[in-house]
Amino acid sequence: MSKEATVLFDAPGPRAQARNRVLTVVSAVVLLAIFAALVWRFNDKGQFAGELWNPFLKWTVWKELILPGLGNTLKAAAVAAVLAMLFGIVFGLGRLSDHWWIRIPAGAVVEFFRAIPLLILIFLMFFVPNKISPSIADSQFGTLQRILVDDFFSLFGVEINAGTVIVPAFAAVVFGLVLYNGSVLAEVVRAGVLSVPKGQAEAAYSIGLRKNGVMRLVLLPQAIRVMMPAIVSQIVVLLKDTALGFIIAYSELLNAGFNLIPANYHNNKIQAGIVIAIIYIAINMAVSRFATWLESRGRRNRKTGGTTLGAGTPGAAAEMSVKNVTAGEMGAPGL
């Protein structure tokens, strides 16, 4: 195990390292025993027969089923991750607003969508617009509905035909992922900002920054370091949750690999499940590695020279930190 701290783990001490080595050896022995038992049972049941594994050695299977499904999974996950982050930032900061008419509605939206299971949200996004849109089209909000669909939701493939809104499977999956994961990320953002010591904000206000500047220049940059592990974990969850799209016939990786391939190749569900699981593991490990690289790069960029005056006092250190941030924004010296 690495002795350096990463975006996901703290650096272990000597006792923790010794304990980790023992646990690693014990875990390795247990896992090897389980793996050997599984291999023996697989062989006993004929699960290593060539006809069950050969489909995954054929380029046509990858080209026509697995790779298109993987592409749809990554497309939905990428779009949903970006929109969920924007949703989380907007509503997370909204929950920190000094104005009750912003804070309370933002909190209600976050708590509402965070409490609904994602599968239900995907169902609602897919079926409800088709049912209620004709009634909206006949009301005073009919023009607004058409404008929203034509100017915004059409980017996701949503169409309106004779007043009926038609939501494709891709859009329903993305909207469900955004609402649920965005609500979770909103809480992450709120907790991250609140975790920054109050002295940072007080020092920023003392040198004349307004609340917008305090949040943008001082609090958020520091909160991102705290939020990064939770954000990475939630993006991994979001990526895996795209598999729920199969329930509305979205052609993502799980649907293509775990349903279509066994239906055409000797019902090899176990083999398909293993291959698809390996693909998901590889993608999620890549996401985690990228987050670790991004955090380490940001840490290197923050290692700038300069001695903080009055370092003996936390308030003075905080104020100097804020001054350095604002000076860098204005292109002026830090002192």
C-alpha positions as CSV (number, residue, x, y, z in Angstrom):
1,M,0.0,0.0,0.0
2,S,1.2,3.5,-0.8
3,K,2.6,5.4,2.1
4,E,1.5,8.7,0.6
5,A,-1.9,10.4,1.1
6,T,-4.2,10.4,-1.9
7,V,-7.5,11.9,-2.8
8,L,-9.3,8.9,-1.3
9,F,-7.1,7.8,1.6
10,D,-5.0,9.3,4.4
11,A,-1.3,8.3,4.7
12,P,-1.1,5.3,7.2
13,G,1.2,5.3,10.1
14,P,3.7,2.5,11.1
15,R,1.1,0.6,13.1
16,A,-1.5,0.9,10.4
17,Q,1.0,-0.2,7.8
18,A,1.9,-3.4,9.8
19,R,-1.8,-4.1,10.4
20,N,-2.5,-3.6,6.7
21,R,0.2,-6.0,5.7
22,V,-1.2,-8.7,8.0
23,L,-4.8,-8.1,6.7
24,T,-3.5,-8.2,3.1
25,V,-1.9,-11.6,3.6
26,V,-5.0,-13.0,5.4
27,S,-7.3,-11.5,2.8
28,A,-5.2,-12.8,-0.1
29,V,-5.3,-16.4,1.3
30,V,-9.0,-16.2,1.9
31,L,-9.6,-14.8,-1.6
32,L,-7.4,-17.4,-3.2
33,A,-9.3,-20.2,-1.5
34,I,-12.6,-18.8,-2.6
35,F,-11.3,-18.3,-6.1
36,A,-10.0,-21.9,-6.2
37,A,-13.4,-23.2,-5.0
38,L,-15.2,-21.2,-7.6
39,V,-12.9,-22.4,-10.4
40,W,-13.5,-26.0,-9.3
41,R,-17.3,-25.6,-9.2
42,F,-17.2,-23.8,-12.6
43,N,-15.2,-26.7,-14.1
44,D,-17.5,-29.3,-12.5
45,K,-20.6,-27.6,-14.0
46,G,-19.0,-27.2,-17.5
47,Q,-18.9,-23.4,-17.3
48,F,-15.5,-23.3,-19.0
49,A,-16.8,-24.9,-22.1
50,G,-15.4,-23.1,-25.2
51,E,-18.9,-22.4,-26.7
52,L,-19.8,-20.3,-23.7
53,W,-16.7,-18.1,-23.8
54,N,-16.1,-18.0,-27.6
55,P,-18.6,-15.2,-28.3
56,F,-16.4,-12.8,-26.4
57,L,-13.5,-13.6,-28.7
58,K,-15.5,-12.6,-31.8
59,W,-15.1,-9.0,-33.1
60,T,-18.7,-8.9,-34.3
61,V,-20.0,-9.4,-30.8
62,W,-17.9,-6.5,-29.5
63,K,-18.7,-4.3,-32.5
64,E,-22.4,-4.8,-32.6
65,L,-23.3,-5.3,-28.9
66,I,-20.7,-4.6,-26.3
67,L,-19.0,-1.5,-27.7
68,P,-22.2,0.3,-28.7
69,G,-23.6,-0.5,-25.2
70,L,-20.4,0.8,-23.6
71,G,-20.6,4.0,-25.7
72,N,-24.2,4.6,-24.6
73,T,-23.2,4.0,-21.0
74,L,-20.3,6.4,-21.1
75,K,-22.4,9.0,-23.0
76,A,-25.2,8.9,-20.5
77,A,-22.7,9.0,-17.6
78,A,-20.7,11.9,-19.0
79,V,-23.7,14.1,-19.7
80,A,-25.3,13.2,-16.4
81,A,-22.1,13.8,-14.4
82,V,-21.6,17.3,-15.8
83,L,-25.3,18.3,-15.2
84,A,-25.4,16.7,-11.8
85,M,-22.3,18.7,-10.7
86,L,-23.9,21.9,-12.0
87,F,-27.2,20.9,-10.2
88,G,-25.2,20.2,-7.0
89,I,-23.3,23.5,-7.1
90,V,-26.4,25.6,-7.7
91,F,-28.6,23.9,-5.1
92,G,-25.8,23.3,-2.6
93,L,-25.0,27.0,-2.6
94,G,-28.7,27.8,-2.7
95,R,-29.0,26.0,0.7
96,L,-26.3,28.3,2.1
97,S,-28.1,31.4,1.0
98,D,-28.9,34.1,3.5
99,H,-32.3,34.6,1.8
100,W,-35.0,32.2,3.0
101,W,-36.9,32.4,-0.3
102,I,-33.8,30.8,-1.9
103,R,-32.7,28.6,1.0
104,I,-36.0,26.8,1.7
105,P,-37.0,26.0,-1.9
106,A,-33.5,24.7,-2.6
107,G,-33.6,22.5,0.5
108,A,-37.0,21.2,-0.5
109,V,-35.9,20.3,-4.0
110,V,-32.7,18.5,-2.7
111,E,-34.5,16.5,0.0
112,F,-37.4,15.6,-2.3
113,F,-35.2,14.1,-5.1
114,R,-32.7,12.6,-2.7
115,A,-35.5,10.7,-1.0
116,I,-36.9,9.1,-4.2
117,P,-35.3,5.9,-5.5
118,L,-33.5,6.4,-8.7
119,L,-35.4,3.7,-10.5
120,I,-38.7,5.5,-9.8
121,L,-37.2,8.8,-11.0
122,I,-36.2,7.1,-14.3
123,F,-39.7,5.7,-14.7
124,L,-41.3,9.2,-13.9
125,M,-39.0,10.9,-16.4
126,F,-39.9,8.4,-19.1
127,F,-43.7,8.0,-18.7
128,V,-45.0,11.1,-16.9
129,P,-44.3,13.8,-19.5
130,N,-46.1,11.8,-22.1
131,K,-49.2,11.6,-19.9
132,I,-49.4,15.2,-18.6
133,S,-48.1,17.2,-21.5
134,P,-51.4,17.2,-23.5
135,S,-53.2,18.8,-20.6
136,I,-50.4,21.4,-20.2
137,A,-50.5,22.1,-23.9
138,D,-54.2,23.1,-23.6
139,S,-53.5,25.4,-20.6
140,Q,-51.9,28.9,-20.4
141,F,-48.6,27.1,-20.0
142,G,-48.7,25.4,-23.4
143,T,-46.4,28.0,-25.0
144,L,-43.9,27.8,-22.2
145,Q,-43.9,24.0,-22.5
146,R,-43.2,24.2,-26.3
147,I,-40.4,26.8,-25.8
148,L,-38.7,24.6,-23.1
149,V,-38.8,21.5,-25.3
150,D,-37.7,23.2,-28.5
151,D,-35.0,25.4,-27.0
152,F,-33.5,23.2,-24.2
153,F,-34.8,19.7,-23.8
154,S,-34.5,19.0,-27.6
155,L,-30.7,18.9,-26.9
156,F,-31.4,15.5,-25.2
157,G,-33.7,14.2,-28.0
158,V,-37.0,15.2,-26.4
159,E,-39.7,16.0,-28.9
160,I,-43.1,17.5,-28.8
161,N,-45.8,16.4,-31.3
162,A,-49.3,17.8,-31.2
163,G,-48.8,18.9,-27.6
164,T,-47.5,15.5,-26.5
165,V,-43.9,15.4,-25.1
166,I,-42.0,12.3,-26.1
167,V,-38.9,11.6,-23.9
168,P,-36.4,9.0,-25.3
169,A,-34.8,6.5,-23.1
170,F,-31.5,8.3,-23.1
171,A,-33.0,11.5,-21.8
172,A,-35.0,9.7,-19.2
173,V,-31.9,8.0,-17.8
174,V,-29.9,11.3,-17.9
175,F,-32.7,13.3,-16.2
176,G,-33.1,10.7,-13.5
177,L,-29.4,10.5,-12.8
178,V,-29.1,14.3,-12.7
179,L,-31.9,14.8,-10.2
180,Y,-30.8,12.0,-7.8
181,N,-27.1,12.4,-8.0
182,G,-27.3,16.1,-8.2
183,S,-29.2,16.2,-5.0
184,V,-26.6,14.1,-3.3
185,L,-23.8,16.3,-4.6
186,A,-25.7,19.4,-3.4
187,E,-25.3,18.1,0.1
188,V,-21.6,17.3,-0.6
189,V,-21.1,20.9,-1.7
190,R,-22.9,22.4,1.3
191,A,-21.0,20.2,3.7
192,G,-17.7,21.0,1.9
193,V,-18.2,24.8,2.2
194,L,-19.3,24.5,5.8
195,S,-16.1,22.5,6.6
196,V,-13.9,25.5,5.7
197,P,-12.8,27.3,9.0
198,K,-14.9,30.4,9.6
199,G,-11.7,32.4,10.0
200,Q,-11.2,32.2,6.2
201,A,-14.5,33.9,5.4
202,E,-14.0,36.4,8.2
203,A,-10.6,37.4,6.9
204,A,-12.0,37.7,3.4
205,Y,-14.7,40.0,4.6
206,S,-12.2,42.1,6.6
207,I,-10.3,43.0,3.5
208,G,-13.5,44.2,1.7
209,L,-14.6,41.1,-0.4
210,R,-18.4,40.7,-0.9
211,K,-20.1,37.4,-0.3
212,N,-19.9,36.4,-3.9
213,G,-16.1,37.0,-3.9
214,V,-15.6,35.2,-0.6
215,M,-17.5,32.1,-1.9
216,R,-15.8,32.1,-5.4
217,L,-12.2,33.0,-4.4
218,V,-11.8,31.7,-0.9
219,L,-14.4,29.1,0.3
220,L,-15.0,27.0,-2.9
221,P,-11.3,26.5,-3.8
222,Q,-10.6,25.1,-0.3
223,A,-13.9,23.1,-0.1
224,I,-13.1,21.3,-3.4
225,R,-10.2,19.5,-1.6
226,V,-12.6,18.3,1.0
227,M,-15.3,17.4,-1.4
228,M,-13.2,15.5,-4.0
229,P,-13.4,12.0,-2.4
230,A,-17.2,12.2,-2.1
231,I,-17.5,13.6,-5.6
232,V,-15.4,10.8,-7.1
233,S,-17.4,8.2,-5.2
234,Q,-20.7,9.7,-6.4
235,I,-19.5,9.8,-10.0
236,V,-18.6,6.1,-9.7
237,V,-22.1,5.4,-8.3
238,L,-23.6,7.5,-11.2
239,L,-21.7,5.5,-13.8
240,K,-22.9,2.2,-12.3
241,D,-26.5,3.5,-12.0
242,T,-26.7,3.9,-15.8
243,A,-27.3,0.1,-15.7
244,L,-30.9,0.9,-14.5
245,G,-31.6,2.2,-18.0
246,F,-32.2,-1.4,-19.1
247,I,-35.6,-1.2,-17.4
248,I,-36.8,1.3,-20.0
249,A,-35.0,-0.5,-22.9
250,Y,-32.0,1.9,-23.0
251,S,-29.2,0.1,-24.9
252,E,-26.5,0.5,-22.3
253,L,-23.7,-1.9,-21.5
254,L,-25.6,-4.1,-19.1
255,N,-28.5,-4.5,-21.4
256,A,-26.3,-5.3,-24.4
257,G,-23.9,-7.6,-22.6
258,F,-26.0,-9.3,-20.0
259,N,-29.3,-9.7,-21.9
260,L,-28.7,-9.7,-25.6
261,I,-25.6,-11.8,-25.7
262,P,-26.9,-14.7,-23.6
263,A,-30.1,-14.7,-25.6
264,N,-28.1,-15.4,-28.8
265,Y,-25.2,-17.5,-27.4
266,H,-26.2,-20.6,-25.3
267,N,-27.6,-18.6,-22.4
268,N,-24.1,-17.8,-21.1
269,K,-25.3,-15.4,-18.4
270,I,-22.4,-16.2,-16.0
271,Q,-19.8,-15.6,-18.6
272,A,-21.5,-12.4,-19.8
273,G,-21.8,-11.1,-16.2
274,I,-18.1,-11.7,-15.6
275,V,-17.0,-9.9,-18.7
276,I,-19.3,-6.9,-18.2
277,A,-18.3,-6.7,-14.5
278,I,-14.6,-6.5,-15.6
279,I,-15.4,-3.7,-17.9
280,Y,-17.3,-1.8,-15.2
281,I,-14.4,-2.3,-12.8
282,A,-11.8,-1.1,-15.3
283,I,-13.9,2.1,-16.0
284,N,-14.4,2.9,-12.4
285,M,-10.7,2.3,-11.6
286,A,-9.8,4.7,-14.5
287,V,-12.1,7.3,-13.0
288,S,-10.5,6.9,-9.6
289,R,-7.0,7.1,-11.0
290,F,-7.9,10.3,-12.9
291,A,-9.3,11.9,-9.8
292,T,-6.1,11.0,-7.9
293,W,-4.0,12.5,-10.7
294,L,-6.1,15.6,-10.8
295,E,-5.9,16.1,-7.0
296,S,-2.1,15.5,-7.0
297,R,-1.7,18.0,-9.8
298,G,-3.7,20.6,-7.9
299,R,-1.6,20.0,-4.8
300,R,1.6,20.6,-6.8
301,N,0.1,23.8,-8.2
302,R,-0.7,25.0,-4.7
303,K,2.9,24.6,-3.5
304,T,3.8,28.1,-4.3
305,G,6.5,30.0,-2.4
306,G,5.9,32.7,0.1
307,T,6.1,32.9,3.9
308,T,3.0,33.8,5.7
309,L,3.5,36.8,8.0
310,G,2.0,36.4,11.4
311,A,1.9,32.7,11.1
312,G,1.7,32.4,14.9
313,T,-1.9,33.6,14.8
314,P,-4.6,31.6,12.9
315,G,-6.5,34.8,12.1
316,A,-3.4,36.4,10.5
317,A,-2.6,33.3,8.6
318,A,-6.2,33.1,7.3
319,E,-6.1,36.8,6.3
320,M,-2.8,36.4,4.5
321,S,-4.1,33.3,2.6
322,V,-7.1,35.4,1.5
323,K,-4.9,38.3,0.4
324,N,-2.8,35.9,-1.7
325,V,-5.9,34.6,-3.4
326,T,-7.3,38.0,-4.1
327,A,-4.0,39.4,-5.2
328,G,-3.5,36.6,-7.6
329,E,-7.0,37.3,-9.0
330,M,-6.1,41.0,-9.5
331,G,-2.6,40.3,-10.8
332,A,-1.0,42.1,-7.9
333,P,1.7,41.0,-5.4
334,G,0.5,39.0,-2.5
335,L,1.6,41.5,0.1
